Amino acid sequence: MLHYAVIFFVIALIAALFGFSGIAAGAAGIAKILFVVFLVMAIASFLINLVKGR
């Protein structure tokens, strides 16, 4: 998940560099969403492993 967030962030940077602001904004929005999903899944995984470890 984090891999895809980084890919969309790079796409947003390249699109912004070439002046495609609409594409850059869309790719940055997707990257933000994927990063938040990654964080939620990582925290849930850590909590589940913490509970199972006991």
Phi, psi and omega in degrees: 000317180295326178300315180292325177297318179293320179298314179293327177294318178294320177299319179296319179296317180294318179295321178293324179297322181270001174091012178270081187292326180294316178293321180297317180295319178295315180294323178293322177296317178296319179298320179296316180297314180296324178294319178295319177298318177300314181298317180297316180293322179294316179296318178298319179296317178297318180293319179296317179294327178294317180290319180292333182291341182276000000 
